[in-house]
Amino acid sequence: MGKEAILQSDKIQKFDDSGFAVDKCHIHNQSLASEWQGSVKEAYETTSANTPSCIALNFDDLKCFETVERQYESWGAIFHNSLAIQPSNPAFPTHSGLTVLMGSPKSGLLEVSFLQPVNWVSALVTSSQRLVLTAYDRDRKLLAQTVLPGANLANSDSALPPNTLLSIDANGIHSVTFSAFDGLFTLDNFRFCF
């Protein structure tokens, strides 16, 4: 399993060999979602008053080169400028399964809108350069930003491993964008919490 780290608010953190694992994020009542599973209502009903409900999207149900937009709408997420791929370039390894998302047709940009506001969003990212995750409210006002400070391609001299966990935490997130100016990136293990 690759090393993962949470990068917060444009602060570059030092990474040690102990790494960070997705299952150590203390996410309770998480639902694994594919494009064919039940509705968002079911995920809401499993949550208690003090525990957030989280959904992790499984991209392996998607066909390679499938445009991804409304496949996860029943789970509360709509993608924009997104394509499912099975990377042939070893610089962009997957973390789990074979399929990841990338920005396409406009490279370097991918957006996700939520039908209900969320409070936390994360993904494992591999990027050819600096990648910014930005969260917006209902009026498209900036809520928060998180930055992957540089490229983290496999078999490179990057201090960051591929599939680094990038997350953002803010109240009332209605959409997020992943952007790498004139770069390429992939997303795996996309999760969000209400």
N, CA, C and O of each residue as an XYZ file, in Angstrom:
776
protein
N       0.856     -1.176      0.000
C       0.000      0.000      0.000
C       0.892      1.226      0.000
O       1.885      1.258      0.727
N       0.566      2.240     -0.799
C       1.353      3.469     -0.881
C       1.199      4.325      0.357
O       0.234      4.190      1.109
N       2.159      5.203      0.557
C       2.074      6.140      1.673
C       1.066      7.214      1.331
O       0.905      7.573      0.164
N       0.383      7.731      2.344
C      -0.634      8.745      2.135
C      -0.467      9.817      3.186
O       0.006      9.541      4.288
N      -0.849     11.035      2.860
C      -0.768     12.122      3.829
C      -1.907     13.087      3.581
O      -2.397     13.211      2.459
N      -2.321     13.762      4.619
C      -3.343     14.784      4.496
C      -2.628     16.119      4.468
O      -1.882     16.449      5.391
N      -2.850     16.884      3.419
C      -2.240     18.203      3.292
C      -3.309     19.244      3.530
O      -4.365     19.189      2.898
N      -3.077     20.173      4.403
C      -4.084     21.147      4.790
C      -3.647     22.571      4.478
O      -2.502     22.934      4.747
N      -4.523     23.374      3.924
C      -4.432     24.823      3.840
C      -3.093     25.372      3.371
O      -2.520     26.231      4.041
N      -2.584     24.906      2.251
C      -1.343     25.403      1.661
C      -0.116     25.238      2.544
O       0.917     25.842      2.254
N      -0.185     24.447      3.607
C       0.972     24.203      4.459
C       1.632     22.918      3.982
O       0.975     21.882      3.876
N       2.917     22.979      3.695
C       3.642     21.796      3.275
C       4.128     21.083      4.518
O       4.880     21.642      5.316
N       3.693     19.848      4.675
C       4.064     19.090      5.845
C       5.180     18.118      5.504
O       5.301     17.685      4.358
N       5.993     17.775      6.487
C       7.042     16.797      6.299
C       6.434     15.415      6.451
O       5.550     15.199      7.281
N       6.914     14.482      5.644
C       6.405     13.128      5.671
C       7.463     12.221      6.276
O       8.645     12.326      5.949
N       7.035     11.337      7.153
C       7.968     10.379      7.727
C       7.664      8.996      7.188
O       6.687      8.811      6.462
N       8.479      8.040      7.532
C       8.328      6.692      6.999
C       7.135      5.940      7.562
O       6.750      4.907      7.015
N       6.544      6.430      8.637
C       5.404      5.716      9.204
C       4.194      5.766      8.292
O       3.354      4.867      8.346
N       4.078      6.787      7.457
C       2.983      6.898      6.500
C       1.640      7.093      7.156
O       1.518      7.106      8.381
N       0.670      7.240      6.345
C      -0.699      7.412      6.794
C      -1.565      6.523      5.953
O      -1.410      6.495      4.732
N      -2.477      5.791      6.564
C      -3.343      4.884      5.826
C      -4.769      5.396      5.818
O      -5.228      6.007      6.783
N      -5.464      5.143      4.721
C      -6.851      5.581      4.594
C      -7.696      5.010      5.721
O      -8.565      5.703      6.250
N      -7.456      3.753      6.100
C      -8.285      3.160      7.139
C      -7.953      3.704      8.527
O      -8.598      3.318      9.502
N      -6.971      4.583      8.638
C      -6.669      5.218      9.916
C      -7.320      6.595     10.019
O      -7.038      7.340     10.957
N      -8.177      6.938      9.079
C      -8.809      8.260      9.063
C     -10.008      8.340      9.995
O     -10.640      9.392     10.086
N     -10.333      7.267     10.683
C     -11.440      7.244     11.643
C     -12.753      7.693     11.010
O     -13.461      8.536     11.562
N     -13.069      7.131      9.861
C     -14.320      7.440      9.188
C     -15.340      6.400      9.613
O     -15.127      5.202      9.428
N     -16.439      6.854     10.177
C     -17.480      5.957     10.664
C     -18.652      5.932      9.689
O     -18.889      6.902      8.969
N     -19.368      4.842      9.670
C     -20.541      4.674      8.814
C     -20.247      5.007      7.357
O     -21.011      5.717      6.703
N     -19.143      4.492      6.865
C     -18.785      4.728      5.482
C     -19.506      3.726      4.598
O     -19.591      2.548      4.945
N     -20.023      4.170      3.471
C     -20.651      3.289      2.500
C     -19.764      3.218      1.275
O     -19.287      4.246      0.794
N     -19.534      2.011      0.760
C     -18.809      1.853     -0.484
C     -19.833      1.912     -1.602
O     -20.755      1.098     -1.650
N     -19.674      2.865     -2.492
C     -20.690      3.105     -3.516
C     -20.165      2.766     -4.892
O     -19.026      3.083     -5.234
N     -20.995      2.127     -5.667
C     -20.716      1.949     -7.082
C     -21.869      2.603     -7.822
O     -22.848      3.027     -7.207
N     -21.756      2.686     -9.132
C     -22.803      3.390     -9.860
C     -24.139      2.670     -9.847
O     -25.150      3.263    -10.225
N     -24.181      1.391     -9.420
C     -25.438      0.650     -9.447
C     -26.050      0.422     -8.079
O     -27.125     -0.174     -8.003
N     -25.432      0.858     -7.004
C     -25.956      0.584     -5.676
C     -27.092      1.538     -5.317
O     -27.465      2.401     -6.111
N     -27.641      1.371     -4.097
C     -28.824      2.083     -3.631
C     -28.709      3.590     -3.593
O     -27.790      4.165     -4.177
N     -29.627      4.222     -2.914
C     -29.739      5.677     -2.950
C     -29.013      6.349     -1.790
O     -28.603      5.700     -0.827
N     -28.869      7.653     -1.908
C     -28.257      8.455     -0.855
C     -29.088      8.367      0.419
O     -28.544      8.393      1.523
N     -30.401      8.263      0.267
C     -31.281      8.197      1.428
C     -30.877      7.046      2.352
O     -30.898      7.195      3.573
N     -30.511      5.900      1.773
C     -30.089      4.769      2.579
C     -28.842      5.103      3.392
O     -28.734      4.705      4.552
N     -27.913      5.820      2.800
C     -26.683      6.196      3.511
C     -27.007      7.143      4.664
O     -26.413      7.033      5.736
N     -27.940      8.073      4.456
C     -28.334      8.995      5.518
C     -28.990      8.254      6.683
O     -28.777      8.606      7.843
N     -29.776      7.243      6.379
C     -30.509      6.535      7.427
C     -29.601      5.706      8.333
O     -30.010      5.341      9.435
N     -28.378      5.400      7.894
C     -27.479      4.591      8.710
C     -26.695      5.422      9.713
O     -26.007      4.863     10.567
N     -26.782      6.721      9.630
C     -25.963      7.580     10.482
C     -26.662      7.917     11.792
O     -27.886      8.044     11.842
N     -25.869      8.061     12.852
C     -26.406      8.516     14.129
C     -26.186     10.018     14.234
O     -25.516     10.602     13.383
N     -26.732     10.644     15.253
C     -26.652     12.099     15.399
C     -25.216     12.590     15.536
O     -24.910     13.695     15.088
N     -24.322     11.804     16.142
C     -22.963     12.261     16.399
C     -21.924     11.727     15.430
O     -20.749     12.075     15.547
N     -22.318     10.894     14.480
C     -21.363     10.272     13.588
C     -21.658     10.676     12.149
O     -22.788     10.531     11.683
N     -20.639     11.187     11.433
C     -20.885     11.569     10.039
C     -21.096     10.350      9.154
O     -20.554      9.277      9.420
N     -21.875     10.519      8.119
C     -22.077      9.478      7.133
C     -21.123      9.746      5.978
O     -21.085     10.857      5.450
N     -20.363      8.750      5.587
C     -19.377      8.910      4.516
C     -19.633      7.921      3.399
O     -20.142      6.822      3.620
N     -19.272      8.333      2.195
C     -19.438      7.492      1.022
C     -18.103      7.434      0.293
O     -17.479      8.466      0.044
N     -17.670      6.230     -0.047
C     -16.463      6.014     -0.849
C     -16.912      5.459     -2.199
O     -17.606      4.444     -2.256
N     -16.521      6.115     -3.269
C     -16.958      5.697     -4.594
C     -16.009      4.666     -5.182
O     -14.788      4.806     -5.106
N     -16.589      3.636     -5.766
C     -15.843      2.556     -6.390
C     -15.875      2.779     -7.900
O     -16.926      2.635     -8.524
N     -14.745      3.126     -8.485
C     -14.685      3.426     -9.918
C     -14.525      2.180    -10.787
O     -14.584      2.277    -12.012
N     -14.324      1.019    -10.177
C     -14.083     -0.181    -10.971
C     -15.303     -0.672    -11.739
O     -15.168     -1.527    -12.614
N     -16.491     -0.153    -11.437
C     -17.678     -0.502    -12.208
C     -17.750      0.277    -13.528
O     -18.570     -0.031    -14.393
N     -16.902      1.268    -13.669
C     -16.902      2.090    -14.883
C     -16.106      1.410    -15.991
O     -15.164      0.662    -15.727
N     -16.498      1.679    -17.233
C     -15.760      1.172    -18.387
C     -14.598      2.116    -18.678
O     -14.697      3.324    -18.461
N     -13.517      1.561    -19.163
C     -12.367      2.377    -19.531
C     -12.771      3.369    -20.625
O     -13.431      2.993    -21.594
N     -12.380      4.607    -20.471
C     -12.685      5.732    -21.359
C     -14.152      6.152    -21.323
O     -14.634      6.804    -22.250
N     -14.858      5.785    -20.266
C     -16.240      6.223    -20.080
C     -16.247      7.637    -19.501
O     -15.539      7.919    -18.535
N     -17.038      8.514    -20.088
C     -17.220      9.849    -19.525
C     -18.012      9.702    -18.236
O     -19.056      9.049    -18.213
N     -17.519     10.307    -17.168
C     -18.156     10.173    -15.857
C     -18.836     11.492    -15.522
O     -18.194     12.539    -15.444
N     -20.144     11.420    -15.326
C     -20.903     12.609    -14.950
C     -21.954     12.257    -13.907
O     -21.806     12.625    -12.741
N     -22.994     11.565    -14.291
C     -24.123     11.316    -13.389
C     -24.203      9.872    -12.873
O     -25.223      9.480    -12.305
N     -23.163      9.094    -13.059
C     -23.186      7.704    -12.613
C     -23.345      7.582    -11.094
O     -23.874      6.581    -10.611
N     -22.897      8.578    -10.344
C     -22.968      8.534     -8.878
C     -23.962      9.545     -8.313
O     -23.895      9.902     -7.136
N     -24.871      9.996     -9.147
C     -25.869     10.973     -8.711
C     -26.747     10.412     -7.599
O     -27.115     11.146     -6.682
N     -27.085      9.138     -7.661
C     -27.921      8.555     -6.601
C     -27.191      8.532     -5.265
O     -27.825      8.386     -4.220
N     -25.867      8.674     -5.283
C     -25.064      8.749     -4.057
C     -24.791     10.194     -3.662
O     -24.182     10.450     -2.624
N     -25.244     11.155     -4.498
C     -25.118     12.555     -4.136
C     -23.984     13.308     -4.778
O     -23.710     14.439     -4.377
N     -23.296     12.723     -5.778
C     -22.158     13.386     -6.417
C     -22.319     13.386     -7.933
O     -22.656     12.368     -8.537
N     -22.070     14.551     -8.537
C     -22.092     14.688     -9.995
C     -20.716     15.198    -10.423
O     -20.231     16.208     -9.914
N     -20.100     14.491    -11.359
C     -18.764     14.835    -11.838
C     -18.858     15.666    -13.111
O     -19.802     15.531    -13.890
N     -17.874     16.519    -13.308
C     -17.788     17.360    -14.508
C     -16.360     17.270    -15.049
O     -15.395     17.314    -14.286
N     -16.237     17.142    -16.370
C     -14.938     17.056    -17.031
C     -14.145     15.870    -16.485
O     -13.004     16.025    -16.052
N     -14.750     14.701    -16.508
C     -14.145     13.526    -15.878
C     -14.230     12.310    -16.795
O     -15.241     12.085    -17.460
N     -13.155     11.537    -16.819
C     -13.064     10.357    -17.656
C     -12.487      9.206    -16.837
O     -11.508      9.385    -16.112
N     -13.090      8.029    -16.952
C     -12.564      6.830    -16.296
C     -11.476      6.232    -17.179
O     -11.671      6.057    -18.382
N     -10.328      5.919    -16.577
C      -9.239      5.306    -17.339
C      -8.620      4.170    -16.527
O      -8.758      4.099    -15.306
N      -7.946      3.303    -17.236
C      -7.105      2.280    -16.627
C      -5.695      2.605    -17.095
O      -5.299      2.214    -18.193
N      -4.926      3.325    -16.261
C      -3.649      3.885    -16.707
C      -2.682      2.840    -17.263
O      -2.444      1.799    -16.651
N      -2.137      3.143    -18.430
C      -1.092      2.304    -19.010
C       0.280      2.887    -18.684
O       1.289      2.188    -18.783
N       0.325      4.151    -18.299
C       1.580      4.809    -17.938
C       1.919      4.437    -16.492
O       1.147      4.766    -15.591
N       3.042      3.765    -16.239
C       3.388      3.346    -14.875
C       3.645      4.517    -13.916
O       3.732      4.307    -12.706
N       3.765      5.718    -14.426
C       3.937      6.894    -13.560
C       2.655      7.214    -12.802
O       2.696      7.922    -11.795
N       1.512      6.702    -13.269
C       0.205      6.946    -12.657
C      -0.402      5.627    -12.176
O      -1.378      5.163    -12.765
N       0.144      5.009    -11.127
C      -0.389      3.727    -10.660
C      -1.728      3.904     -9.946
O      -2.008      4.960     -9.377
N      -2.541      2.863     -9.985
C      -3.785      2.883     -9.217
C      -3.475      2.425     -7.798
O      -2.449      1.790     -7.553
N      -4.359      2.747     -6.871
C      -4.172      2.325     -5.492
C      -4.916      1.024     -5.236
O      -4.372      0.089     -4.649
N      -6.155      0.976     -5.679
C      -6.963     -0.234     -5.523
C      -7.769     -0.399     -6.799
O      -8.301      0.576     -7.331
N      -7.861     -1.587     -7.278
C      -8.593     -1.821     -8.516
C      -7.791     -1.365     -9.726
O      -6.589     -1.116     -9.637
N      -8.484     -1.261    -10.863
C      -7.822     -0.910    -12.113
C      -8.173      0.478    -12.624
O      -7.439      1.029    -13.443
N      -9.290      1.064    -12.158
C      -9.836      2.275    -12.762
C      -9.680      3.485    -11.859
O      -9.921      3.413    -10.654
N      -9.277      4.593    -12.452
C      -9.164      5.880    -11.771
C      -9.857      6.925    -12.643
O     -10.261      6.634    -13.769
N      -9.991      8.132    -12.122
C     -10.554      9.235    -12.902
C      -9.458     10.221    -13.256
O      -8.482     10.380    -12.523
N      -9.634     10.882    -14.391
C      -8.760     11.987    -14.775
C      -9.607     13.084    -15.400
O     -10.714     12.822    -15.872
N      -9.103     14.291    -15.407
C      -9.803     15.411    -16.034
C      -9.758     15.283    -17.539
O      -8.678     15.162    -18.118
N     -10.914     15.307    -18.185
C     -10.979     15.215    -19.631
C     -12.386     15.602    -20.088
O     -13.347     15.219    -19.420
N     -12.559     16.329    -21.172
C     -11.589     16.592    -22.226
C     -10.585     17.708    -21.887
O      -9.538     17.790    -22.531
N     -10.863     18.541    -20.927
C      -9.921     19.600    -20.548
C      -8.983     19.044    -19.485
O      -9.396     18.831    -18.345
N      -7.729     18.807    -19.845
C      -6.808     18.194    -18.889
C      -6.469     19.186    -17.778
O      -6.513     20.402    -17.966
N      -6.129     18.629    -16.614
C      -5.727     19.464    -15.486
C      -6.871     20.010    -14.662
O      -6.635     20.818    -13.763
N      -8.119     19.597    -14.932
C      -9.268     20.104    -14.187
C     -10.331     19.015    -14.063
O     -10.651     18.329    -15.034
N     -10.866     18.869    -12.866
C     -11.973     17.949    -12.618
C     -12.812     18.560    -11.505
O     -12.268     19.036    -10.508
N     -14.130     18.551    -11.666
C     -15.021     19.151    -10.669
C     -16.062     18.138    -10.220
O     -16.513     17.295    -10.994
N     -16.434     18.244     -8.942
C     -17.492     17.405     -8.387
C     -18.476     18.316     -7.663
O     -18.077     19.130     -6.830
N     -19.771     18.177     -7.984
C     -20.838     18.911     -7.300
C     -21.598     17.924     -6.423
O     -21.755     16.756     -6.777
N     -22.063     18.405     -5.281
C     -22.796     17.547     -4.351
C     -24.242     17.986     -4.262
O     -24.523     19.182     -4.199
N     -25.178     17.019     -4.257
C     -26.598     17.325     -4.185
C     -26.981     17.843     -2.807
O     -27.910     18.642     -2.686
N     -26.288     17.406     -1.776
C     -26.444     17.890     -0.406
C     -25.071     18.382      0.037
O     -24.060     17.798     -0.352
N     -25.009     19.444      0.842
C     -23.690     19.918      1.277
C     -22.954     18.851      2.082
O     -23.556     18.113      2.863
N     -21.644     18.786      1.876
C     -20.795     17.842      2.596
C     -19.799     18.631      3.434
O     -19.649     19.841      3.265
N     -19.121     17.933      4.339
C     -18.179     18.602      5.233
C     -16.749     18.119      5.074
O     -15.831     18.709      5.642
N     -16.547     17.056      4.311
C     -15.201     16.516      4.133
C     -15.139     15.790      2.806
O     -16.053     15.042      2.458
N     -14.052     16.010      2.055
C     -13.843     15.372      0.764
C     -12.383     14.927      0.697
O     -11.488     15.651      1.135
N     -12.147     13.740      0.150
C     -10.766     13.287     -0.023
C     -10.645     12.415     -1.262
O     -11.634     11.883     -1.766
N      -9.417     12.278     -1.743
C      -9.100     11.374     -2.840
C      -7.612     11.068     -2.781
O      -6.821     11.856     -2.262
N      -7.247      9.922     -3.317
C      -5.842      9.614     -3.503
C      -5.460     10.181     -4.864
O      -6.093      9.864     -5.871
N      -4.436     11.011     -4.896
C      -4.079     11.720     -6.125
C      -2.642     11.402     -6.541
O      -1.744     11.246     -5.713
N      -2.470     11.313     -7.847
C      -1.147     11.232     -8.458
C      -1.137     12.304     -9.536
O      -2.013     12.330    -10.400
N      -0.142     13.191     -9.486
C      -0.148     14.351    -10.373
C       1.222     14.608    -10.990
O       2.257     14.308    -10.396
N       1.203     15.171    -12.197
C       2.450     15.518    -12.881
C       3.020     16.839    -12.384
O       4.140     17.203    -12.741
N       2.260     17.560    -11.563
C       2.721     18.822    -10.979
C       1.827     19.228     -9.825
O       0.942     18.473     -9.422
N       2.056     20.416     -9.293
C       1.276     20.935     -8.163
C      -0.224     20.792     -8.459
O      -0.686     21.112     -9.555
N      -0.973     20.306     -7.463
C      -2.410     20.076     -7.618
C      -3.145     20.780     -6.486
O      -2.775     20.639     -5.320
N      -4.180     21.535     -6.822
C      -4.947     22.286     -5.831
C      -6.362     21.704     -5.754
O      -7.045     21.560     -6.768
N      -6.784     21.374     -4.528
C      -8.160     20.952     -4.257
C      -8.852     22.136     -3.594
O      -8.428     22.590     -2.532
N      -9.923     22.641     -4.220
C     -10.635     23.820     -3.736
C     -12.081     23.471     -3.451
O     -12.735     22.798     -4.248
N     -12.578     23.929     -2.313
C     -13.976     23.706     -1.927
C     -14.755     25.005     -2.021
O     -14.254     26.068     -1.654
N     -15.996     24.915     -2.520
C     -16.860     26.080     -2.695
C     -18.206     25.858     -2.003
O     -18.658     24.725     -1.834
N     -18.830     26.964     -1.609
C     -20.172     26.878     -1.027
C     -21.218     26.968     -2.128
O     -20.883     26.955     -3.313
N     -22.476     27.058     -1.740
C     -23.604     27.096     -2.687
C     -23.508     28.264     -3.665
O     -23.930     28.145     -4.815
N     -22.952     29.401     -3.213
C     -22.830     30.596     -4.057
C     -21.507     30.661     -4.803
O     -21.153     31.697     -5.365
N     -20.786     29.560     -4.807
C     -19.488     29.441     -5.482
C     -18.407     30.319     -4.837
O     -17.450     30.733     -5.490
N     -18.587     30.590     -3.541
C     -17.572     31.317     -2.787
C     -16.572     30.314     -2.226
O     -16.948     29.227     -1.787
N     -15.306     30.684     -2.244
C     -14.235     29.831     -1.762
C     -14.398     29.536     -0.275
O     -14.555     30.453      0.531
N     -14.361     28.252      0.087
C     -14.418     27.839      1.493
C     -13.036     27.466      2.016
O     -12.650     27.869      3.114
N     -12.295     26.695      1.225
C     -10.982     26.225      1.659
C     -10.208     25.685      0.466
O     -10.782     25.356     -0.573
N      -8.894     25.603      0.636
C      -8.026     25.010     -0.376
C      -6.996     24.117      0.296
O      -6.555     24.384      1.414
N      -6.629     23.072     -0.392
C      -5.577     22.156      0.027
C      -4.674     21.926     -1.174
O      -5.148     21.856     -2.308
N      -3.384     21.808     -0.930
C      -2.437     21.733     -2.041
C      -1.529     20.516     -1.929
O      -0.972     20.235     -0.867
N      -1.388     19.803     -3.032
C      -0.315     18.841     -3.199
C       0.817     19.680     -3.792
O       0.694     20.131     -4.930
N       1.912     19.906     -3.068
C       2.876     20.933     -3.457
C       3.671     20.664     -4.724
O       4.252     21.594     -5.283
N       3.715     19.444     -5.188
C       4.473     19.164     -6.409
C       4.099     17.809     -6.967
O       3.249     17.103     -6.425
N       4.745     17.466     -8.049
C       4.488     16.191     -8.714
C       4.779     15.030     -7.768
O       5.668     15.113     -6.921
N       4.025     13.957     -7.922
C       4.257     12.752     -7.122
C       4.125     11.492     -7.984
O       3.514     10.503     -7.580
N       4.704     11.555     -9.160
C       4.641     10.424    -10.084
C       5.463      9.252     -9.561
O       6.464      9.443     -8.870
N       5.035      8.047     -9.894
C       5.792      6.850     -9.510
C       7.136      6.859    -10.224
O       7.261      7.408    -11.319
N       8.137      6.252     -9.603
C       9.484      6.133    -10.169
C      10.105      7.486    -10.488
O      10.880      7.615    -11.436
N       9.758      8.502     -9.685
C      10.372      9.819     -9.850
C      11.118     10.155     -8.567
O      11.078      9.394     -7.600
N      11.794     11.290     -8.562
C      12.541     11.696     -7.373
C      11.700     12.536     -6.418
O      12.243     13.233     -5.560
N      10.383     12.475     -6.563
C       9.483     13.249     -5.712
C       9.551     12.785     -4.260
O       9.681     11.593     -3.982
N       9.462     13.746     -3.340
C       9.402     13.422     -1.912
C       8.047     12.829     -1.546
O       7.908     12.192     -0.502
N       7.049     13.034     -2.400
C       5.702     12.520     -2.165
C       5.472     11.262     -2.997
O       5.815     11.236     -4.179
N       4.906     10.236     -2.409
C       4.628      9.013     -3.168
C       3.388      9.192     -4.049
O       2.577     10.084     -3.796
N       3.232      8.361     -5.074
C       1.980      8.394     -5.836
C       0.825      8.014     -4.918
O       1.034      7.389     -3.878
N      -0.371      8.384     -5.294
C      -1.584      8.105     -4.517
C      -1.503      8.696     -3.116
O      -1.770      8.015     -2.126
N      -1.134      9.962     -3.045
C      -1.105     10.694     -1.786
C      -2.523     11.137     -1.443
O      -3.258     11.607     -2.311
N      -2.903     10.989     -0.189
C      -4.237     11.392      0.257
C      -4.308     12.911      0.342
O      -3.549     13.539      1.081
N      -5.219     13.485     -0.414
C      -5.477     14.922     -0.396
C      -6.895     15.088      0.117
O      -7.826     14.511     -0.447
N      -7.079     15.870      1.182
C      -8.422     16.024      1.747
C      -8.684     17.473      2.095
O      -7.767     18.279      2.249
N      -9.968     17.779      2.214
C     -10.386     19.129      2.563
C     -11.569     19.028      3.511
O     -12.433     18.163      3.365
N     -11.591     19.932      4.490
C     -12.579     19.892      5.562
C     -13.166     21.292      5.717
O     -12.442     22.233      6.044
N     -14.465     21.436      5.487
C     -15.151     22.723      5.658
C     -16.649     22.460      5.737
O     -17.142     21.487      5.168
N     -17.361     23.314      6.431
C     -18.817     23.175      6.517
C     -19.477     23.693      5.250
O     -19.094     24.740      4.727
N     -20.470     22.958      4.756
C     -21.285     23.421      3.636
C     -20.619     23.371      2.282
O     -20.818     24.275      1.471
N     -19.828     22.337      2.010
C     -19.195     22.199      0.695
C     -20.251     21.756     -0.315
O     -20.881     20.713     -0.144
N     -20.441     22.554     -1.373
C     -21.379     22.199     -2.445
C     -20.657     21.700     -3.693
O     -21.246     20.994     -4.512
N     -19.373     22.068     -3.841
C     -18.590     21.566     -4.968
C     -17.112     21.673     -4.642
O     -16.688     22.476     -3.811
N     -16.341     20.834     -5.325
C     -14.883     20.894     -5.226
C     -14.296     20.827     -6.624
O     -14.886     20.246     -7.536
N     -13.122     21.432     -6.779
C     -12.372     21.295     -8.023
C     -10.976     20.787     -7.701
O     -10.376     21.162     -6.694
N     -10.479     19.935     -8.568
C      -9.094     19.500     -8.550
C      -8.464     20.164     -9.764
O      -8.952     19.984    -10.880
N      -7.398     20.922     -9.577
C      -6.790     21.600    -10.719
C      -5.273     21.577    -10.640
O      -4.669     21.884     -9.612
N      -4.685     21.201    -11.768
C      -3.238     21.206    -11.949
C      -3.000     21.939    -13.259
O      -3.204     21.374    -14.334
N      -2.572     23.185    -13.177
C      -2.424     24.017    -14.370
C      -1.559     23.317    -15.410
O      -0.382     23.047    -15.174
N      -2.152     23.028    -16.553
C      -1.459     22.404    -17.671
C      -0.783     21.087    -17.283
O       0.273     20.744    -17.816
N      -1.403     20.348    -16.348
C      -0.828     19.084    -15.914
C      -1.827     17.953    -16.027
O      -2.979     18.162    -16.409
N      -1.381     16.759    -15.693
C      -2.231     15.578    -15.681
C      -2.260     15.019    -14.270
O      -1.261     15.074    -13.554
N      -3.409     14.480    -13.870
C      -3.514     13.843    -12.565
C      -4.586     12.767    -12.612
O      -5.448     12.760    -13.492
N      -4.514     11.856    -11.645
C      -5.539     10.829    -11.500
C      -6.075     10.855    -10.082
O      -5.375     11.228     -9.141
N      -7.340     10.447     -9.945
C      -8.011     10.334     -8.644
C      -8.415      8.887     -8.420
O      -8.895      8.209     -9.328
N      -8.213      8.432     -7.199
C      -8.642      7.100     -6.793
C      -9.238      7.242     -5.395
O      -8.962      8.227     -4.710
N     -10.033      6.296     -4.965
C     -10.623      6.283     -3.620
C     -11.258      7.624     -3.243
O     -10.927      8.192     -2.202
N     -12.153      8.124     -4.068
C     -12.846      9.393     -3.792
C     -13.868      9.181     -2.694
O     -14.710      8.288     -2.795
N     -13.808     10.001     -1.631
C     -14.711      9.881     -0.475
C     -15.250     11.238     -0.085
O     -14.603     12.266     -0.284
N     -16.455     11.223      0.480
C     -17.017     12.457      1.018
C     -17.915     12.122      2.199
O     -18.517     11.050      2.263
N     -17.990     13.073      3.138
C     -18.772     12.885      4.372
C     -19.758     14.014      4.534
O     -19.465     15.163      4.205
N     -20.942     13.681      5.048
C     -21.996     14.655      5.286
C     -21.898     15.217      6.672
O     -22.710     16.059      7.055
